[in-house]
Amino acid sequence: MLFRLPIIFLIIAVHETAHGFVAYKMGDTTAKDMGRLTLNPMKHLDIMGAICMLIFGFGWAKPVPINPMNFKKRDKGMVLTALAGPMSNILMALVGVILWTVLKAYNVIPQTVMGGFVDRFLVVFVMLNTAFAVFNLLPVPPLDGSKIIEPLLPPKARIWLGRNERILSLVLVALLLFGALSPVLGILNQWMLNGIVALSDLLLRPFL
């Protein structure tokens, strides 16, 4: 828990700031105007999402306000803005794996007490970032995955999702709390982690 809490604060801050930053670059200043373009985790904290993240390893943050009407290209803006959050977590996980591998190669981990501390911190950091990215890529409202696929859906499907977003959100939380999603999320998480480790090995191969 001591490892998870500061990592969760960092994860949600970077994740939501990434959403807001890309939205700003695409022409929507809503997040910036409402003070959400910040790495202050308190601005992005959703209590229930943080508790789920703390206990189950999967969760969510308070969504950054976005006004799609301000985007220069609406569909492109929505997709890139939604994708920015999970991608920030994937990049952080990749950095964590690279750092862990380099420290391991130079015998920094876990030869000392501090090395063991860093080892555990980096492992939890990578696992939580990966899990946060995987969970938020699920194509279920209000998660980022639903915003990514929305432009590809026919108009009737978009309307149905909009009308039923709250119900789908409650169903999602219930499934998460009762562990019904755990097997699927576990498999997806392992695939994502394997891909990140493989990419890390590819990037580090010329140096180690």
MDAnalysis code that builds the backbone (N, CA, C; Angstrom):
import MDAnalysis as mda
import numpy as np

u = mda.Universe.empty(624, n_residues=208, atom_resindex=np.repeat(np.arange(208), 3), trajectory=True)
u.add_TopologyAttr("name", ["N", "CA", "C"] * 208)
u.add_TopologyAttr("resid", np.arange(1, 209))
u.add_TopologyAttr("resname", ["MET", "LEU", "PHE", "ARG", "LEU", "PRO", "ILE", "ILE", "PHE", "LEU", "ILE", "ILE", "ALA", "VAL", "HIS", "GLU", "THR", "ALA", "HIS", "GLY", "PHE", "VAL", "ALA", "TYR", "LYS", "MET", "GLY", "ASP", "THR", "THR", "ALA", "LYS", "ASP", "MET", "GLY", "ARG", "LEU", "THR", "LEU", "ASN", "PRO", "MET", "LYS", "HIS", "LEU", "ASP", "ILE", "MET", "GLY", "ALA", "ILE", "CYS", "MET", "LEU", "ILE", "PHE", "GLY", "PHE", "GLY", "TRP", "ALA", "LYS", "PRO", "VAL", "PRO", "ILE", "ASN", "PRO", "MET", "ASN", "PHE", "LYS", "LYS", "ARG", "ASP", "LYS", "GLY", "MET", "VAL", "LEU", "THR", "ALA", "LEU", "ALA", "GLY", "PRO", "MET", "SER", "ASN", "ILE", "LEU", "MET", "ALA", "LEU", "VAL", "GLY", "VAL", "ILE", "LEU", "TRP", "THR", "VAL", "LEU", "LYS", "ALA", "TYR", "ASN", "VAL", "ILE", "PRO", "GLN", "THR", "VAL", "MET", "GLY", "GLY", "PHE", "VAL", "ASP", "ARG", "PHE", "LEU", "VAL", "VAL", "PHE", "VAL", "MET", "LEU", "ASN", "THR", "ALA", "PHE", "ALA", "VAL", "PHE", "ASN", "LEU", "LEU", "PRO", "VAL", "PRO", "PRO", "LEU", "ASP", "GLY", "SER", "LYS", "ILE", "ILE", "GLU", "PRO", "LEU", "LEU", "PRO", "PRO", "LYS", "ALA", "ARG", "ILE", "TRP", "LEU", "GLY", "ARG", "ASN", "GLU", "ARG", "ILE", "LEU", "SER", "LEU", "VAL", "LEU", "VAL", "ALA", "LEU", "LEU", "LEU", "PHE", "GLY", "ALA", "LEU", "SER", "PRO", "VAL", "LEU", "GLY", "ILE", "LEU", "ASN", "GLN", "TRP", "MET", "LEU", "ASN", "GLY", "ILE", "VAL", "ALA", "LEU", "SER", "ASP", "LEU", "LEU", "LEU", "ARG", "PRO", "PHE", "LEU"])
u.atoms.positions = np.array([
    [0.822, -1.204, 0.000],
    [0.000, 0.000, 0.000],
    [0.861, 1.261, 0.000],
    [1.976, 1.216, 0.760],
    [2.854, 2.386, 0.813],
    [3.472, 2.680, -0.548],
    [3.742, 1.623, -1.321],
    [4.269, 1.820, -2.672],
    [3.173, 2.304, -3.609],
    [2.007, 1.715, -3.476],
    [0.940, 1.979, -4.441],
    [0.416, 3.403, -4.391],
    [0.237, 3.948, -3.201],
    [-0.425, 5.242, -3.069],
    [0.274, 6.369, -3.823],
    [1.571, 6.616, -3.607],
    [2.219, 7.689, -4.374],
    [2.266, 7.397, -5.873],
    [2.391, 6.120, -6.228],
    [2.413, 5.758, -7.647],
    [1.066, 6.047, -8.291],
    [-0.018, 5.732, -7.586],
    [-1.359, 6.007, -8.103],
    [-1.559, 7.496, -8.323],
    [-1.116, 8.309, -7.369],
    [-1.231, 9.760, -7.525],
    [-0.484, 10.239, -8.773],
    [0.721, 9.707, -8.976],
    [1.516, 10.089, -10.141],
    [0.839, 9.624, -11.431],
    [0.346, 8.395, -11.434],
    [-0.275, 7.815, -12.627],
    [-1.477, 8.634, -13.078],
    [-2.385, 8.926, -12.146],
    [-3.601, 9.635, -12.543],
    [-3.291, 11.070, -12.960],
    [-2.285, 11.688, -12.321],
    [-1.918, 13.060, -12.678],
    [-1.388, 13.126, -14.105],
    [-0.474, 12.225, -14.446],
    [0.091, 12.210, -15.801],
    [-0.969, 11.814, -16.819],
    [-1.771, 10.820, -16.493],
    [-2.812, 10.321, -17.399],
    [-3.792, 11.432, -17.786],
    [-4.339, 12.113, -16.787],
    [-5.340, 13.139, -17.074],
    [-4.721, 14.394, -17.681],
    [-3.501, 14.737, -17.265],
    [-2.821, 15.882, -17.874],
    [-2.536, 15.621, -19.343],
    [-2.224, 14.375, -19.672],
    [-2.001, 14.009, -21.078],
    [-3.263, 14.226, -21.900],
    [-4.416, 13.822, -21.347],
    [-5.689, 14.090, -22.025],
    [-5.856, 15.587, -22.289],
    [-5.688, 16.360, -21.221],
    [-5.901, 17.793, -21.326],
    [-4.927, 18.475, -22.273],
    [-3.675, 18.035, -22.248],
    [-2.647, 18.640, -23.100],
    [-2.940, 18.397, -24.581],
    [-3.293, 17.148, -24.929],
    [-3.589, 16.833, -26.326],
    [-4.853, 17.562, -26.777],
    [-5.867, 17.633, -25.894],
    [-7.083, 18.377, -26.230],
    [-6.752, 19.845, -26.500],
    [-5.869, 20.411, -25.680],
    [-5.444, 21.803, -25.860],
    [-4.756, 21.987, -27.210],
    [-3.892, 21.028, -27.560],
    [-3.180, 21.103, -28.840],
    [-4.131, 20.926, -30.025],
    [-5.249, 20.232, -29.795],
    [-6.217, 19.999, -30.862],
    [-7.252, 21.123, -30.948],
    [-7.126, 22.132, -30.073],
    [-7.989, 23.306, -30.177],
    [-8.987, 23.508, -29.059],
    [-9.051, 22.590, -28.075],
    [-10.008, 22.720, -26.978],
    [-9.283, 23.168, -25.706],
    [-9.635, 24.326, -25.193],
    [-8.970, 24.881, -24.010],
    [-9.748, 24.626, -22.715],
    [-10.789, 23.795, -22.777],
    [-11.654, 23.581, -21.609],
    [-10.872, 23.115, -20.390],
    [-10.047, 22.090, -20.561],
    [-9.275, 21.554, -19.435],
    [-8.347, 22.619, -18.856],
    [-7.693, 23.374, -19.715],
    [-6.790, 24.436, -19.265],
    [-7.561, 25.520, -18.519],
    [-8.712, 25.921, -19.059],
    [-9.510, 26.974, -18.446],
    [-10.047, 26.561, -17.072],
    [-10.249, 25.259, -16.856],
    [-10.803, 24.762, -15.596],
    [-9.720, 24.281, -14.626],
    [-8.459, 24.585, -14.955],
    [-7.362, 24.265, -14.052],
    [-7.002, 22.800, -14.005],
    [-7.348, 22.037, -15.055],
    [-7.067, 20.609, -15.055],
    [-5.809, 20.261, -15.840],
    [-5.180, 21.260, -16.427],
    [-3.927, 21.013, -17.145],
    [-2.782, 21.153, -16.142],
    [-2.755, 20.225, -15.184],
    [-1.804, 20.297, -14.073],
    [-1.445, 18.889, -13.612],
    [-0.256, 18.756, -13.034],
    [0.181, 17.472, -12.489],
    [-0.178, 17.329, -11.003],
    [-0.979, 18.248, -10.490],
    [-1.465, 18.140, -9.117],
    [-2.489, 17.006, -9.046],
    [-2.174, 15.885, -8.387],
    [-3.081, 14.728, -8.392],
    [-4.427, 15.011, -7.755],
    [-4.496, 15.959, -6.829],
    [-5.755, 16.267, -6.157],
    [-6.804, 16.806, -7.130],
    [-6.339, 17.403, -8.220],
    [-7.256, 17.938, -9.226],
    [-7.903, 16.825, -10.052],
    [-7.292, 15.651, -10.062],
    [-7.745, 14.563, -10.924],
    [-8.271, 13.358, -10.153],
    [-8.253, 13.430, -8.832],
    [-8.555, 12.258, -8.008],
    [-10.047, 11.933, -8.003],
    [-10.367, 10.684, -8.319],
    [-11.704, 10.136, -8.130],
    [-11.587, 9.105, -7.003],
    [-12.294, 9.332, -5.908],
    [-12.108, 8.516, -4.706],
    [-12.365, 7.035, -4.987],
    [-13.501, 6.719, -5.607],
    [-13.832, 5.318, -5.874],
    [-12.824, 4.687, -6.822],
    [-12.425, 5.435, -7.864],
    [-11.440, 4.916, -8.809],
    [-10.098, 4.665, -8.159],
    [-9.702, 5.566, -7.246],
    [-8.424, 5.407, -6.550],
    [-8.465, 4.213, -5.602],
    [-9.616, 4.014, -4.919],
    [-9.752, 2.868, -4.019],
    [-9.670, 1.561, -4.795],
    [-10.351, 1.494, -5.946],
    [-10.288, 0.292, -6.794],
    [-8.865, 0.050, -7.272],
    [-8.179, 1.134, -7.626],
    [-6.800, 1.023, -8.065],
    [-5.915, 0.499, -6.940],
    [-6.168, 0.994, -5.740],
    [-5.370, 0.623, -4.573],
    [-5.568, -0.849, -4.214],
    [-6.834, -1.305, -4.289],
    [-7.164, -2.665, -3.861],
    [-6.996, -3.688, -4.974],
    [-7.548, -3.355, -6.168],
    [-7.591, -4.330, -7.255],
    [-6.503, -4.139, -8.305],
    [-5.899, -2.929, -8.325],
    [-4.888, -2.658, -9.348],
    [-5.471, -2.085, -10.619],
    [-6.813, -1.986, -10.697],
    [-7.486, -1.408, -11.854],
    [-8.405, -0.301, -11.361],
    [-8.378, 0.850, -12.056],
    [-9.225, 1.939, -11.604],
    [-9.254, 3.081, -12.597],
    [-9.694, 4.237, -12.146],
    [-9.872, 5.373, -13.037],
    [-9.682, 6.669, -12.261],
    [-9.587, 7.775, -13.002],
    [-9.450, 9.097, -12.400],
    [-10.663, 9.939, -12.777],
    [-10.728, 11.155, -12.240],
    [-11.803, 12.071, -12.603],
    [-11.549, 12.547, -14.040],
    [-12.486, 12.321, -14.956],
    [-12.248, 12.676, -16.368],
    [-11.977, 14.171, -16.549],
    [-11.027, 14.465, -17.395],
    [-10.751, 15.854, -17.757],
    [-11.904, 16.361, -18.642],
    [-12.446, 17.545, -18.361],
    [-13.544, 18.065, -19.190],
    [-13.070, 18.386, -20.602],
    [-13.796, 17.870, -21.565],
    [-13.464, 18.081, -22.970],
    [-14.706, 18.565, -23.713],
    [-14.549, 19.538, -24.578],
    [-15.639, 19.995, -25.442],
    [-15.268, 19.688, -26.891],
    [-15.787, 18.588, -27.440],
    [-15.408, 18.177, -28.799],
    [-15.718, 19.222, -29.858],
    [-16.666, 20.114, -29.571],
    [-17.035, 21.131, -30.555],
    [-15.891, 22.113, -30.808],
    [-14.935, 22.163, -29.885],
    [-13.797, 23.075, -30.051],
    [-12.666, 22.481, -30.881],
    [-12.732, 21.180, -31.138],
    [-11.668, 20.554, -31.911],
    [-11.712, 21.019, -33.363],
    [-10.527, 21.185, -33.927],
    [-10.455, 21.564, -35.338],
    [-11.025, 20.446, -36.209],
    [-10.705, 19.199, -35.834],
    [-11.281, 18.022, -36.478],
    [-11.858, 17.160, -35.368],
    [-13.189, 17.121, -35.262],
    [-13.845, 16.558, -34.091],
    [-13.445, 15.107, -33.817],
    [-13.636, 14.236, -34.806],
    [-13.371, 12.812, -34.581],
    [-11.895, 12.557, -34.279],
    [-11.014, 13.191, -35.045],
    [-9.582, 13.027, -34.824],
    [-9.197, 13.545, -33.445],
    [-9.766, 14.680, -33.060],
    [-9.474, 15.251, -31.753],
    [-9.917, 14.343, -30.629],
    [-11.106, 13.743, -30.764],
    [-11.620, 12.844, -29.728],
    [-10.742, 11.610, -29.587],
    [-10.363, 11.015, -30.708],
    [-9.563, 9.787, -30.673],
    [-8.196, 10.053, -30.056],
    [-7.516, 11.106, -30.520],
    [-6.167, 11.396, -30.020],
    [-6.188, 11.807, -28.545],
    [-7.201, 12.572, -28.158],
    [-7.319, 12.983, -26.757],
    [-7.568, 11.778, -25.855],
    [-8.457, 10.893, -26.278],
    [-8.755, 9.696, -25.484],
    [-7.550, 8.763, -25.415],
    [-6.835, 8.654, -26.509],
    [-5.681, 7.756, -26.576],
    [-4.501, 8.266, -25.752],
    [-4.438, 9.581, -25.551],
    [-3.289, 10.188, -24.865],
    [-3.100, 9.654, -23.452],
    [-4.187, 9.449, -22.722],
    [-4.093, 8.977, -21.343],
    [-3.449, 7.600, -21.229],
    [-4.044, 6.576, -21.863],
    [-3.431, 5.244, -21.810],
    [-2.013, 5.205, -22.363],
    [-1.746, 5.985, -23.419],
    [-0.403, 5.998, -23.990],
    [0.613, 6.565, -23.004],
    [0.197, 7.542, -22.203],
    [1.117, 8.093, -21.199],
    [1.485, 7.023, -20.180],
    [0.522, 6.162, -19.822],
    [0.798, 5.086, -18.873],
    [1.679, 4.009, -19.481],
    [1.462, 3.712, -20.756],
    [2.308, 2.728, -21.442],
    [3.747, 3.235, -21.521],
    [3.916, 4.522, -21.819],
    [5.261, 5.106, -21.887],
    [5.932, 5.098, -20.514],
    [5.159, 5.398, -19.458],
    [5.740, 5.367, -18.117],
    [6.145, 3.946, -17.730],
    [5.323, 2.971, -18.108],
    [5.671, 1.574, -17.836],
    [6.939, 1.185, -18.583],
    [7.053, 1.638, -19.831],
    [8.244, 1.353, -20.623],
    [9.483, 1.961, -19.987],
    [9.389, 3.187, -19.525],
    [10.510, 3.845, -18.841],
    [10.879, 3.068, -17.579],
    [9.858, 2.598, -16.856],
    [10.111, 1.824, -15.647],
    [10.850, 0.528, -15.929],
    [10.449, -0.187, -16.996],
    [11.107, -1.444, -17.372],
    [12.548, -1.187, -17.801],
    [12.749, -0.127, -18.598],
    [14.101, 0.214, -19.054],
    [14.999, 0.544, -17.863],
    [14.486, 1.353, -16.954],
    [15.271, 1.731, -15.775],
    [15.592, 0.502, -14.921],
    [14.614, -0.368, -14.713],
    [14.820, -1.595, -13.926],
    [15.885, -2.477, -14.584],
    [15.810, -2.619, -15.913],
    [16.753, -3.469, -16.634],
    [18.175, -2.924, -16.549],
    [18.323, -1.608, -16.700],
    [19.649, -0.981, -16.634],
    [20.236, -1.133, -15.233],
    [19.433, -0.867, -14.219],
    [19.920, -0.988, -12.844],
    [20.283, -2.439, -12.518],
    [19.502, -3.363, -13.046],
    [19.782, -4.781, -12.841],
    [21.093, -5.170, -13.530],
    [21.299, -4.649, -14.730],
    [22.506, -4.974, -15.490],
    [23.766, -4.486, -14.796],
    [23.640, -3.381, -14.067],
    [24.800, -2.818, -13.365],
    [24.835, -3.214, -11.886],
    [24.084, -4.268, -11.554],
    [24.094, -4.861, -10.211],
    [23.681, -3.887, -9.110],
    [22.853, -2.914, -9.443],
    [22.332, -1.989, -8.434],
    [21.150, -2.625, -7.707],
    [20.409, -3.471, -8.416],
    [19.237, -4.175, -7.879],
    [19.574, -5.646, -7.778],
    [19.268, -6.318, -6.664],
    [18.918, -5.779, -5.352],
    [20.066, -5.985, -4.362],
    [21.280, -5.577, -4.728],
    [22.468, -5.835, -3.919],
    [22.451, -5.093, -2.587],
    [21.723, -4.000, -2.495],
    [21.664, -3.222, -1.261],
    [20.221, -3.099, -0.806],
    [20.043, -2.607, 0.407],
    [18.688, -2.362, 0.916],
    [17.974, -1.348, 0.040],
    [18.694, -0.292, -0.333],
    [18.114, 0.716, -1.212],
    [17.800, 0.112, -2.581],
    [18.677, -0.792, -3.045],
    [18.435, -1.464, -4.317],
    [17.162, -2.283, -4.271],
    [16.938, -2.976, -3.151],
    [15.710, -3.749, -2.991],
    [14.485, -2.858, -2.965],
    [14.611, -1.695, -2.339],
    [13.525, -0.718, -2.296],
    [13.196, -0.228, -3.704],
    [14.226, 0.136, -4.452],
    [14.036, 0.609, -5.826],
    [13.436, -0.487, -6.700],
    [13.908, -1.722, -6.498],
    [13.397, -2.859, -7.254],
    [11.890, -2.996, -7.065],
    [11.457, -2.991, -5.812],
    [10.031, -3.156, -5.525],
    [9.221, -1.994, -6.059],
    [9.755, -0.776, -5.885],
    [9.048, 0.412, -6.361],
    [8.843, 0.357, -7.876],
    [9.891, 0.014, -8.615],
    [9.801, -0.023, -10.077],
    [8.858, -1.115, -10.549],
    [8.869, -2.266, -9.883],
    [7.968, -3.359, -10.263],
    [6.511, -2.927, -10.103],
    [6.193, -2.334, -8.952],
    [4.827, -1.860, -8.708],
    [4.474, -0.741, -9.681],
    [5.427, 0.150, -9.949],
    [5.217, 1.261, -10.884],
    [4.844, 0.745, -12.273],
    [5.579, -0.243, -12.755],
    [5.320, -0.815, -14.082],
    [3.975, -1.538, -14.102],
    [3.700, -2.341, -13.085],
    [2.465, -3.122, -13.057],
    [1.228, -2.231, -12.992],
    [1.264, -1.183, -12.172],
    [0.103, -0.303, -12.042],
    [-0.116, 0.523, -13.300],
    [0.959, 1.004, -13.915],
    [0.817, 1.749, -15.164],
    [0.228, 0.870, -16.261],
    [0.721, -0.357, -16.350],
    [0.208, -1.286, -17.352],
    [-1.261, -1.586, -17.113],
    [-1.610, -1.862, -15.861],
    [-2.999, -2.175, -15.521],
    [-3.919, -0.988, -15.788],
    [-3.449, 0.223, -15.467],
    [-4.262, 1.424, -15.681],
    [-4.511, 1.647, -17.169],
    [-3.495, 1.424, -17.987],
    [-3.636, 1.579, -19.428],
    [-4.614, 0.554, -19.991],
    [-4.448, -0.706, -19.597],
    [-5.311, -1.782, -20.098],
    [-6.766, -1.521, -19.724],
    [-7.002, -1.197, -18.457],
    [-8.374, -0.978, -17.993],
    [-9.032, 0.174, -18.743],
    [-8.292, 1.273, -18.911],
    [-8.880, 2.450, -19.563],
    [-9.053, 2.279, -21.067],
    [-8.432, 1.270, -21.643],
    [-8.616, 0.995, -23.070],
    [-9.831, 0.117, -23.342],
    [-10.491, -0.370, -22.292],
    [-11.715, -1.150, -22.502],
    [-12.760, -0.270, -23.190],
    [-13.438, -0.794, -24.212],
    [-14.402, 0.025, -24.971],
    [-15.752, 0.153, -24.270],
    [-15.719, 0.576, -23.002],
    [-16.941, 0.713, -22.203],
    [-16.986, 2.117, -21.613],
    [-18.082, 2.859, -21.799],
    [-18.181, 4.178, -21.175],
    [-18.078, 4.082, -19.664],
    [-17.434, 5.028, -18.999],
    [-16.860, 6.257, -19.570],
    [-15.363, 6.135, -19.840],
    [-14.854, 4.924, -19.992],
    [-13.413, 4.718, -20.162],
    [-12.942, 5.232, -21.516],
    [-11.631, 5.439, -21.618],
    [-11.048, 6.020, -22.828],
    [-11.309, 5.170, -24.067],
    [-11.350, 3.854, -23.891],
    [-11.572, 2.970, -25.032],
    [-12.858, 3.264, -25.768],
    [-13.899, 3.653, -25.025],
    [-15.182, 3.964, -25.668],
    [-15.078, 5.223, -26.520],
    [-14.252, 6.178, -26.065],
    [-14.067, 7.426, -26.825],
    [-13.221, 7.180, -28.079],
    [-12.334, 6.176, -27.997],
    [-11.481, 5.867, -29.148],
    [-12.287, 5.214, -30.270],
    [-13.217, 4.329, -29.899],
    [-13.992, 3.618, -30.934],
    [-15.244, 4.388, -31.356],
    [-15.639, 5.391, -30.576],
    [-16.894, 6.097, -30.850],
    [-16.996, 6.641, -32.275],
    [-15.933, 7.292, -32.808],
    [-16.041, 7.813, -34.176],
    [-16.256, 6.726, -35.232],
    [-15.923, 5.480, -34.900],
    [-16.080, 4.383, -35.849],
    [-17.483, 3.785, -35.819],
    [-18.285, 4.169, -34.827],
    [-19.612, 3.596, -34.661],
    [-20.656, 4.340, -35.492],
    [-21.720, 3.657, -35.884],
    [-22.825, 4.338, -36.579],
    [-23.535, 5.291, -35.625],
    [-24.243, 6.291, -36.156],
    [-24.893, 7.313, -35.317],
    [-25.804, 6.740, -34.234],
    [-26.572, 5.701, -34.551],
    [-27.490, 5.128, -33.565],
    [-26.735, 4.533, -32.379],
    [-25.607, 3.896, -32.660],
    [-24.802, 3.302, -31.595],
    [-24.208, 4.392, -30.706],
    [-23.805, 5.509, -31.312],
    [-23.263, 6.630, -30.528],
    [-24.319, 7.185, -29.582],
    [-25.543, 7.346, -30.103],
    [-26.639, 7.873, -29.295],
    [-26.955, 6.920, -28.143],
    [-26.976, 5.620, -28.433],
    [-27.278, 4.617, -27.405],
    [-26.227, 4.649, -26.296],
    [-24.955, 4.769, -26.674],
    [-23.892, 4.838, -25.680],
    [-24.034, 6.083, -24.807],
    [-24.359, 7.197, -25.446],
    [-24.522, 8.442, -24.700],
    [-25.655, 8.370, -23.693],
    [-26.763, 7.755, -24.089],
    [-27.928, 7.653, -23.219],
    [-27.706, 6.684, -22.054],
    [-26.911, 5.661, -22.288],
    [-26.748, 4.602, -21.295],
    [-25.386, 4.627, -20.603],
    [-24.658, 5.729, -20.735],
    [-23.302, 5.800, -20.179],
    [-23.300, 5.579, -18.670],
    [-24.236, 6.188, -17.956],
    [-24.254, 6.058, -16.495],
    [-24.531, 4.611, -16.069],
    [-25.495, 3.974, -16.742],
    [-25.822, 2.581, -16.410],
    [-24.638, 1.670, -16.697],
    [-24.008, 1.863, -17.853],
    [-22.851, 1.044, -18.219],
    [-21.699, 1.257, -17.238],
    [-21.558, 2.481, -16.748],
    [-20.509, 2.783, -15.776],
    [-20.740, 2.019, -14.476],
    [-21.993, 1.996, -14.022],
    [-22.325, 1.282, -12.787],
    [-22.122, -0.221, -12.945],
    [-22.493, -0.742, -14.106],
    [-22.288, -2.171, -14.384],
    [-20.794, -2.491, -14.375],
    [-20.005, -1.604, -14.963],
    [-18.555, -1.800, -15.008],
    [-17.966, -1.845, -13.598],
    [-18.388, -0.905, -12.746],
    [-17.892, -0.865, -11.369],
    [-18.298, -2.134, -10.619],
    [-19.548, -2.571, -10.813],
    [-20.034, -3.781, -10.137],
    [-19.232, -5.007, -10.563],
    [-18.979, -5.127, -11.869],
    [-18.197, -6.265, -12.374],
    [-16.782, -6.253, -11.810],
    [-16.232, -5.045, -11.692],
    [-14.874, -4.914, -11.149],
    [-14.836, -5.296, -9.670],
    [-15.812, -4.799, -8.909],
    [-15.834, -5.057, -7.470],
    [-16.066, -6.535, -7.154],
    [-16.871, -7.202, -7.981],
    [-17.162, -8.617, -7.744],
    [-16.144, -9.549, -8.407],
    [-15.139, -8.962, -9.061],
    [-14.066, -9.756, -9.632],
    [-14.390, -10.439, -10.939],
    [-15.532, -10.103, -11.548],
    [-15.939, -10.766, -12.785],
    [-15.010, -10.427, -13.950],
    [-14.390, -9.254, -13.892],
    [-13.499, -8.831, -14.977],
    [-12.053, -9.268, -14.769],
    [-11.754, -9.748, -13.580],
    [-10.360, -10.041, -13.236],
    [-9.664, -11.005, -14.201],
    [-10.302, -12.129, -14.596],
    [-9.612, -13.052, -15.515],
    [-9.263, -12.400, -16.856],
    [-10.221, -11.660, -17.426],
    [-9.984, -11.003, -18.724],
    [-8.924, -9.923, -18.594],
    [-9.059, -9.102, -17.552],
    [-8.087, -8.029, -17.343],
    [-6.696, -8.586, -17.072],
    [-6.640, -9.712, -16.365],
    [-5.348, -10.336, -16.085],
    [-4.641, -10.776, -17.357],
    [-5.401, -11.376, -18.269],
    [-4.828, -11.831, -19.548],
    [-4.366, -10.641, -20.380],
    [-5.232, -9.631, -20.502],
    [-4.882, -8.439, -21.284],
    [-3.682, -7.716, -20.683],
    [-3.654, -7.675, -19.368],
    [-2.545, -7.015, -18.677],
    [-1.228, -7.737, -18.959],
    [-1.261, -9.062, -18.957],
    [-0.053, -9.833, -19.215],
    [0.423, -9.636, -20.649],
    [-0.513, -9.587, -21.594],
    [-0.145, -9.328, -22.993],
    [0.515, -7.959, -23.133],
    [-0.089, -6.957, -22.501],
    [0.465, -5.607, -22.570],
    [1.856, -5.569, -21.941],
    [2.004, -6.206, -20.793],
    [3.292, -6.223, -20.105],
    [4.356, -6.924, -20.948],
    [3.977, -8.042, -21.563],
    [4.911, -8.759, -22.439],
    [5.366, -7.883, -23.600],
    [4.436, -7.136, -24.170],
    [4.779, -6.241, -25.274],
    [5.722, -5.129, -24.838],
    [5.479, -4.565, -23.653],
    [6.332, -3.498, -23.126],
    [7.738, -4.018, -22.843],
    [7.825, -5.207, -22.247],
    [9.134, -5.805, -21.957],
    [9.886, -6.104, -23.255],
    [9.159, -6.615, -24.263],
    [9.786, -6.916, -25.553],
    [10.315, -5.645, -26.212],
    [9.537, -4.560, -26.132],
    [9.976, -3.285, -26.705],
    [11.182, -2.745, -25.950],
    [11.190, -2.898, -24.636],
    [12.333, -2.469, -23.829],
    [13.588, -3.228, -24.231],
    [13.466, -4.547, -24.397],
    [14.613, -5.366, -24.804],
    [15.140, -4.924, -26.174],
    [14.225, -4.598, -27.068],
    [14.618, -4.154, -28.411],
    [15.384, -2.834, -28.353],
    [14.899, -1.912, -27.531],
    [15.531, -0.589, -27.430],
    [16.904, -0.675, -26.738],
    [17.020, -1.587, -25.783],
    [18.256, -1.676, -25.007],
    [19.300, -2.606, -25.617],
    [18.902, -3.408, -26.594],
    [19.806, -4.406, -27.171],
    [21.151, -3.839, -27.646],
    [21.165, -2.652, -28.283],
    [22.476, -2.135, -28.738],
    [23.385, -1.675, -27.586],
    [22.817, -1.511, -26.371],
    [23.601, -0.922, -25.285],
    [23.982, -1.919, -24.193],
    [23.230, -3.023, -24.081],
    [23.503, -3.967, -22.991],
    [23.925, -5.316, -23.544],
])
